[in-house]
Amino acid sequence: MQLGGVNYFCAVTIDERLRSRGLRVTDIRRDVLQLLQGSDRALSQADVERALPDLADRVTLFRVLHNFEEAGLVHRVIDTQGTSRYATCEPTCNAHDHHDLHAHFRCTSCDGLFCVTGIEQPKAAVPKGFTVQEVHIELVGRCAHCD
């Protein structure tokens, strides 16, 4: 991610990112955040388990991902099969306000889910008394890896 001409994730260490969000630095948190930051796509919990097989049990890993989401380090995307996938957030996100309102691209070949910028979330006039909690825009096709 570029921020003012500097790659934000290179300029700030994993430990600094965790501490800045009030999270204690542990090996599992460090390894999971580094994996997510280095990925070109959103990863499911199962993807993280496969990439880091000896890291922790499923419950601990679920808690780490949940804590990251609550702290504004990652955003969760639910794919068409109902699976939660996680991608790192913009530096401006925080525990109470995610700014990752963007589209996602799903590859029909590898089933990869990628963040896409440049598409604004639509402003919808919902009926009185309705509250919008999430908006999902998904582009579907084949990714560069599969073409």
DOMAR-324914 format. One line per 3 residues: number of its first residue (from 1); for each residue x, y, z of N, C-alpha, C, O. Coordinates in Angstrom, 2 decimals, padded with zeros to 5 digits. Each point is the difference from the previous one (the first is absolute). Layout:
N
NUM = X Y Z X Y Z X Y Z X Y Z  ...
***
This chain:
147
1 = 000.85 -001.17 000.00 -000.85 001.17 000.00 000.90 001.23 000.00 000.92 000.11 000.80  -001.21 000.81 -001.70 000.77 001.23 -000.09 -000.68 001.09 000.82 -001.21 000.19 -000.08  001.99 000.52 000.85 -000.51 001.10 000.80 001.02 001.12 -000.09 001.06 -000.06 000.62
4 = -001.39 001.10 -001.39 000.92 001.12 -000.16 001.31 -000.39 -000.63 001.05 000.53 000.36  -001.09 -001.48 -001.33 001.20 -000.42 -000.70 000.79 -001.06 000.74 001.01 -000.48 -000.52  -001.41 000.10 001.71 000.71 -001.00 000.79 -000.92 -001.20 000.19 -001.19 000.17 000.28
7 = 001.73 -001.36 -000.43 -000.80 -001.20 000.26 -000.23 -000.07 001.50 000.93 -000.21 000.77  -002.19 000.39 -000.35 -000.35 000.08 001.42 000.43 -001.24 000.77 000.55 000.11 001.09  -000.79 -001.30 -001.67 000.29 -001.21 000.73 001.50 -000.26 000.14 000.42 -000.75 000.88
10 = 000.40 001.37 -001.74 001.45 -000.12 000.14 000.52 001.01 001.02 000.95 -000.28 000.73  -001.58 001.45 -000.68 000.45 001.07 000.88 -000.35 -000.27 001.46 000.68 000.50 000.90  -001.72 -001.27 -000.66 -000.45 -000.29 001.36 000.16 -001.50 000.24 -000.46 -000.81 -000.80
13 = 001.10 000.45 001.89 000.22 -001.42 000.28 -001.30 -000.66 000.47 -000.94 000.66 000.43  000.94 -001.96 -000.53 -001.15 -000.80 000.48 -000.25 000.31 001.47 -001.14 000.23 000.41  002.20 -000.23 000.38 -000.15 000.25 001.44 -000.62 001.38 000.26 -000.85 000.15 000.87
16 = 001.30 000.86 -001.64 -000.55 001.35 000.17 -001.48 000.04 -000.38 -000.80 000.66 000.67  000.43 -001.36 -001.73 -001.42 -000.03 -000.39 -000.85 -000.63 001.10 -001.07 000.51 000.32  001.54 -001.61 000.25 -000.75 -000.66 001.07 -000.11 000.91 001.21 -001.10 000.19 000.54
19 = 002.20 000.38 -000.10 -000.02 000.88 001.18 -000.86 001.23 -000.22 -000.69 000.46 000.91  000.72 000.09 -002.14 -000.78 001.21 -000.27 -001.50 -000.24 000.11 -000.78 000.94 000.15  000.38 -002.19 -000.23 -001.42 -000.36 000.13 -000.32 -000.59 001.36 -001.09 -000.54 000.21
22 = 002.03 000.66 000.71 -000.23 -000.46 001.37 000.07 -001.51 000.15 -000.51 -000.54 000.98  001.14 -000.14 -001.92 000.14 -001.45 000.08 001.39 -000.38 000.48 001.00 000.59 -000.41  -000.96 -001.56 001.27 001.27 -000.52 000.49 000.70 -000.74 -001.14 -000.66 -000.71 -000.76
25 = 001.95 000.85 000.65 000.76 -000.68 -001.04 000.28 -001.43 000.45 000.64 -000.24 001.02  -001.15 -000.71 -001.81 000.26 -001.42 000.23 000.47 -000.61 -001.32 -000.18 000.60 -001.06  000.77 -001.77 001.14 000.48 -000.65 -001.22 -001.14 -000.26 -000.98 000.15 000.25 -001.20
28 = -001.28 -000.74 001.69 -001.11 -000.30 -000.89 -000.54 001.27 -000.67 -000.26 000.00 -001.20  000.10 001.05 001.96 -000.49 001.26 -000.59 000.99 000.52 -001.03 -000.41 000.45 -001.08  001.68 -000.49 001.40 001.03 000.48 -000.92 -000.03 -000.83 -001.30 000.00 000.57 -001.09
31 = -000.04 -001.88 001.20 000.04 -000.87 -001.18 -001.25 000.14 -000.86 000.09 000.04 -001.23  -001.26 000.05 001.86 -001.25 000.12 -000.76 -000.06 001.35 -000.70 -000.37 000.07 -001.17  000.72 001.01 001.86 -000.04 001.31 -000.63 001.01 000.09 -001.15 -000.29 000.59 -001.04
34 = 001.47 -001.16 001.22 001.00 000.01 -001.06 -000.51 -000.79 -001.21 000.20 000.44 -001.14  -000.85 -001.57 001.36 -000.56 -000.78 -001.09 -001.07 000.80 -000.76 000.01 000.05 -001.23  -000.93 000.58 001.97 -001.06 000.77 -000.63 000.55 001.19 -000.76 -000.45 000.28 -001.11
37 = 001.42 000.42 001.68 000.60 001.16 -000.67 000.73 -000.41 -001.28 000.04 000.77 -000.96  000.53 -001.96 000.95 000.76 -000.45 -001.16 -000.84 -000.66 -001.08 000.51 -000.32 -001.07  -001.78 000.13 001.34 -000.86 -000.69 -000.96 -000.62 000.98 -000.99 -000.35 001.12 000.36
40 = 000.23 -001.54 -001.61 -000.64 000.83 -001.01 -001.51 -000.20 -000.03 -000.69 000.63 -000.80  000.19 -001.49 001.66 -001.43 -000.30 000.03 -000.49 -000.14 001.44 000.80 -000.14 000.93  -002.10 000.17 -000.75 -000.60 -000.22 001.32 000.10 -001.50 000.32 -000.23 -000.84 -000.86
43 = 000.58 000.53 002.10 000.21 -001.38 000.42 -001.07 -000.44 001.00 -000.41 000.77 000.87  -000.03 -002.00 -001.01 -000.93 -000.58 000.97 000.80 -000.53 001.19 001.23 -000.08 -000.06  -001.92 -000.28 001.11 000.68 -000.59 001.15 000.67 -001.30 -000.43 001.11 -000.30 000.45
46 = -001.76 -000.47 -001.32 000.59 -001.24 -000.49 001.28 000.27 -000.79 000.96 -000.76 000.10  -000.94 001.85 -000.89 001.21 000.38 -000.74 001.14 000.30 000.97 001.13 -000.42 -000.22  -001.44 001.14 001.30 001.01 000.34 001.00 000.50 -001.27 000.68 001.20 -000.15 000.22
49 = -002.11 -000.77 000.10 000.39 -001.26 000.63 000.93 -000.81 -000.90 000.97 -000.59 000.47  -001.25 000.57 -001.78 000.85 -000.73 -000.95 001.38 000.66 -000.13 001.02 -000.68 -000.10  -001.00 002.01 000.11 001.26 000.72 -000.16 000.87 -000.07 001.25 001.23 000.00 -000.08
52 = -001.87 -000.07 001.23 000.71 -000.02 001.29 -000.50 -001.20 000.82 -000.65 000.19 001.02  000.94 -001.41 -001.46 -000.64 -001.19 000.58 000.30 -000.27 001.47 -000.83 -000.59 000.69  001.98 000.99 -000.21 000.37 -000.31 001.38 -000.18 001.18 000.94 000.52 000.01 001.11
55 = -001.26 000.99 -001.56 -000.09 001.25 000.75 -000.88 -000.11 001.24 000.45 000.30 001.11  -001.69 -000.72 -001.29 -000.94 -000.02 001.14 -001.22 -000.83 -000.37 -000.18 -000.40 -001.15  -000.64 000.16 002.14 -001.25 -000.72 -000.26 -001.01 000.95 -000.64 000.21 001.21 -000.02
58 = -001.29 -001.77 -000.49 -001.00 000.79 -000.73 -000.65 001.09 000.84 -000.23 001.10 -000.49  -000.05 -001.40 001.73 -000.67 000.98 000.86 000.90 001.21 000.23 -000.46 001.14 -000.06  001.73 -001.39 000.33 000.95 001.10 000.21 000.14 000.83 -001.27 000.03 001.23 000.06
61 = 000.06 -001.90 -001.20 000.12 000.72 -001.26 -001.26 000.82 -000.29 000.10 001.13 -000.47  -001.26 -001.68 000.76 -001.25 000.75 -000.17 000.03 001.26 000.86 -000.38 001.08 -000.46  000.82 -001.21 001.70 000.07 001.16 000.90 000.98 001.05 -000.51 -000.28 001.20 000.09
64 = 001.41 -001.62 -000.62 000.98 000.94 -000.55 -000.61 000.78 -001.15 000.10 001.23 -000.05  -000.75 -001.92 -000.89 -000.62 000.68 -001.14 -001.11 000.93 000.46 -000.14 001.11 -000.52  -000.65 -001.55 001.47 -001.08 000.82 000.54 000.57 001.25 000.69 -000.51 001.11 -000.20
67 = 001.56 -001.29 000.99 000.64 001.15 000.67 000.58 000.97 -001.02 -000.09 001.21 000.19  000.68 -001.72 -001.26 000.53 000.86 -001.05 -001.11 000.81 -000.65 000.16 001.19 -000.27  -001.29 -001.84 000.03 -001.13 000.72 -000.61 -000.52 001.08 000.93 -000.24 001.13 -000.43
70 = 000.07 -001.45 001.69 -000.49 000.98 000.97 000.98 001.16 000.17 -000.42 001.13 000.28  001.71 -001.40 -000.43 001.02 001.04 000.17 000.20 000.83 -001.27 000.75 000.98 000.01  -001.41 -001.35 -001.11 000.14 000.74 -001.24 001.27 -000.35 -000.77 000.44 000.78 -000.85
73 = 000.14 -001.94 001.13 001.18 -000.45 -000.75 -000.39 -000.76 -001.27 000.72 000.05 -000.99  -001.85 -000.74 001.03 -000.49 -000.74 -001.16 -001.47 000.27 -000.20 -000.71 000.38 000.93  000.25 -000.59 -002.15 -001.44 000.02 -000.24 -000.41 -001.39 -000.48 000.78 -000.72 -000.63
76 = -002.00 000.38 000.94 -000.53 -001.33 -000.32 -000.94 000.13 -001.19 -000.85 000.89 -000.04  001.03 -001.79 -000.90 -000.87 -000.07 -001.18 -000.62 -001.38 000.00 000.70 -001.00 000.19  -001.99 000.93 -000.39 -000.67 -001.30 -000.07 -000.19 -000.33 -001.47 -000.65 000.74 -000.74
79 = 001.23 -001.87 000.31 -000.09 -000.37 -001.40 -001.36 -000.63 -000.32 -000.85 -000.14 000.88  000.67 -000.24 -002.12 -001.30 -000.52 -000.44 -000.36 -001.34 000.63 -001.16 -000.40 -000.01  002.14 -000.30 000.56 -000.27 -001.26 000.71 -000.24 000.23 001.49 -000.24 -000.96 000.74
82 = 000.30 002.21 -000.30 -000.22 000.31 001.41 001.26 -000.10 000.85 -000.08 000.06 001.23  001.23 -000.20 -001.86 001.26 -000.10 000.72 000.56 001.39 000.28 000.04 000.85 -000.90  000.38 -000.62 002.12 000.64 001.27 000.35 001.44 -000.02 -000.49 000.73 -000.97 000.20
85 = -000.34 002.06 -000.85 001.38 000.17 -000.44 000.48 001.34 000.55 -000.78 000.93 000.20  002.09 -000.84 000.03 000.57 001.17 000.67 001.11 000.62 -000.85 000.83 -000.70 -000.57  -000.84 002.03 000.52 001.05 000.76 -000.69 000.37 001.18 000.89 -000.82 000.49 000.77
88 = 002.06 -000.05 -000.88 000.46 001.11 000.84 -000.74 001.29 -000.34 -000.36 000.24 -001.15  000.16 000.56 002.16 -000.71 001.28 -000.12 000.95 001.12 -000.38 001.22 -000.11 000.08  -001.83 001.19 -000.50 000.72 001.25 -000.22 000.48 000.51 001.37 -000.62 -000.32 001.02
91 = 001.69 001.10 -000.99 000.50 000.52 001.28 -001.00 000.91 000.71 000.11 000.21 001.21  -001.08 000.34 -001.95 -000.97 000.92 000.61 -001.14 -000.72 000.71 -000.79 000.64 000.69  000.69 -001.95 -000.84 -001.05 -000.75 000.69 000.34 -000.11 001.48 001.17 000.01 000.39
94 = -002.22 -000.10 000.41 000.23 -000.22 001.42 -001.09 -000.91 000.54 -000.86 -000.48 -000.74  000.89 000.25 002.02 -000.91 -000.96 000.62 -001.47 000.35 -000.21 -000.84 -000.90 -000.01  000.53 002.17 -000.14 -001.40 000.41 -000.08 -000.42 000.50 -001.36 -001.17 000.31 -000.23
97 = 002.14 -000.21 -000.71 -000.33 000.59 -001.28 000.90 -000.57 -001.10 001.14 000.42 -000.17  -001.68 -001.38 -000.57 000.73 -000.57 -001.13 -000.24 000.88 -001.22 -001.13 000.41 -000.27  002.19 -000.13 -000.47 -000.10 000.80 -001.22 000.23 -000.85 -001.23 000.23 000.53 -001.09
100 = -000.29 -001.83 001.24 000.24 -000.91 -001.10 -001.28 -000.32 -000.76 -000.35 -001.16 -000.21  -000.35 002.20 -000.18 -001.23 -000.16 -000.75 000.36 -000.04 -001.47 -000.08 001.01 -000.70  000.48 -002.18 000.22 000.40 -000.15 -001.38 -000.54 -001.31 -000.56 -000.50 -000.86 000.73
103 = 000.61 000.74 -002.03 -000.46 -001.21 -000.67 001.05 -001.11 000.15 001.14 000.24 000.40  -001.55 -001.44 -000.72 000.90 -001.15 000.00 -000.17 -000.74 -001.32 -001.09 -000.03 -000.57  002.16 -000.57 000.09 000.00 -000.77 -001.23 000.16 -001.46 000.36 000.93 -000.37 000.72
106 = -001.83 -000.47 -001.21 000.08 -001.45 000.25 000.35 -000.70 -001.30 -000.69 000.17 -001.01  001.75 -000.96 001.04 000.43 -000.76 -001.16 -000.80 -001.29 -000.08 -000.07 -000.76 000.96  -000.53 000.52 -002.12 -000.81 -001.20 -000.18 000.86 -001.24 -000.17 -000.51 -001.12 000.09
109 = 001.80 001.29 -000.35 000.87 -001.14 -000.19 000.64 -000.48 001.31 -000.12 -001.16 000.37  000.81 002.08 000.33 000.70 -000.38 001.24 -000.79 000.33 001.26 000.41 -000.37 001.10  -001.53 001.06 -001.26 -000.86 000.43 001.11 000.68 001.03 000.90 -000.42 000.21 001.14
112 = 001.48 000.44 -001.66 000.65 001.07 000.76 -000.92 001.20 000.13 -000.80 000.28 -000.89  000.92 000.43 002.01 -000.79 001.20 000.25 000.97 001.14 000.24 000.81 -000.05 000.93  -000.88 001.09 -001.77 000.97 001.09 000.00 -000.69 001.33 000.27 -001.12 000.22 -000.48
115 = 001.76 000.66 001.24 -000.52 001.34 000.24 000.16 000.83 -001.27 001.02 -000.09 -000.68  -002.03 000.90 000.36 000.02 000.86 -001.18 -000.32 001.42 000.46 -001.02 000.23 000.66  001.88 000.70 -001.01 -000.26 001.40 000.34 -000.56 000.72 -001.22 000.03 -000.53 -001.11
118 = -000.53 001.72 001.32 -000.48 000.82 -001.10 -001.48 -000.13 -000.28 -000.52 000.67 -000.90  -000.17 -001.50 001.65 -001.45 -000.13 -000.15 -000.62 000.44 001.31 000.17 -000.66 001.03  -000.89 001.77 -001.06 -000.62 000.50 001.22 -001.24 -000.81 000.35 -000.71 -000.49 -000.88
121 = 000.47 000.37 002.17 -001.22 -000.66 000.44 -001.18 000.88 -000.36 000.05 001.21 000.18  -001.12 -001.81 -000.69 -001.16 000.81 -000.38 -000.72 000.57 001.23 -000.02 -000.61 001.07  -000.56 001.76 -001.25 -000.83 000.61 001.04 -001.44 -000.40 -000.34 -000.55 000.44 -001.01
124 = -000.03 -001.24 001.83 -001.34 -000.51 -000.25 -001.01 000.67 000.91 000.26 000.20 001.19  -001.41 000.13 -001.74 -001.10 000.54 000.80 -000.85 -001.18 000.46 -000.86 -000.48 -000.73  001.12 000.04 001.94 -000.75 -001.14 000.53 -001.27 000.50 000.67 -000.08 001.16 000.40
127 = -000.92 -002.02 -000.29 -001.25 000.42 000.63 000.21 000.51 001.43 000.95 -000.38 000.68  -001.84 001.23 -000.25 000.06 000.57 001.34 000.04 -001.12 001.04 -000.76 -000.97 -000.07  001.66 001.12 001.02 000.15 -000.99 001.06 001.00 -001.10 -000.32 000.34 -000.79 000.88
130 = 000.13 000.72 -002.11 001.00 -001.00 -000.40 001.39 000.55 000.31 000.23 001.21 -000.10  000.68 -002.08 000.47 001.38 000.38 000.24 000.91 -000.92 -000.79 -000.04 -001.22 000.17  000.87 001.79 -001.04 000.95 -000.79 -000.77 001.21 -000.29 000.88 000.60 000.91 000.56
133 = -000.24 -002.18 -000.45 001.16 -000.37 000.80 001.19 -000.38 -000.86 001.15 000.20 000.40  -001.40 -000.75 -001.57 001.07 -000.40 -000.89 -000.45 000.16 -001.44 -001.18 -000.12 -000.30  002.13 000.38 -000.58 -000.23 000.03 -001.43 001.09 -000.84 -000.63 001.18 000.16 000.31
136 = -001.57 -001.06 -001.20 000.97 -000.86 -000.68 -000.10 000.20 -001.50 -001.07 -000.15 -000.58  002.18 000.49 -000.04 000.08 000.08 -001.45 001.07 -001.00 -000.41 001.15 000.08 000.43  -001.55 -001.02 -001.28 000.94 -001.04 -000.42 000.08 -000.02 -001.51 -001.01 -000.13 -000.70
139 = 002.23 000.25 000.21 000.28 -000.15 -001.42 000.44 -001.45 -000.19 000.75 -000.54 000.82  -001.20 -000.10 -001.88 000.28 -001.42 -000.21 000.66 -000.20 -001.36 -000.44 000.58 -000.99  001.48 -001.38 000.95 000.71 -000.29 -001.24 001.20 -000.86 000.29 000.00 -000.78 000.95
142 = 001.04 000.93 -001.77 001.23 -000.76 000.19 001.13 000.95 000.36 000.17 001.05 -000.63  000.61 -001.41 001.64 001.12 000.83 000.45 001.20 -000.16 -000.93 000.02 -000.89 -000.85  000.96 001.73 001.02 001.22 -000.03 -000.82 000.76 -001.30 000.15 000.65 -000.45 -000.94
145 = -000.72 -000.18 002.12 000.70 -001.26 000.25 -000.61 -001.13 -000.83 000.70 -000.95 -000.36  -001.99 001.04 000.07 -000.70 -001.09 -000.68 -000.16 000.22 -001.50 -000.29 -000.94 -000.73  000.47 002.16 000.27 -000.12 000.26 -001.45 001.21 -000.43 -000.75 000.06 000.15 -001.22
***
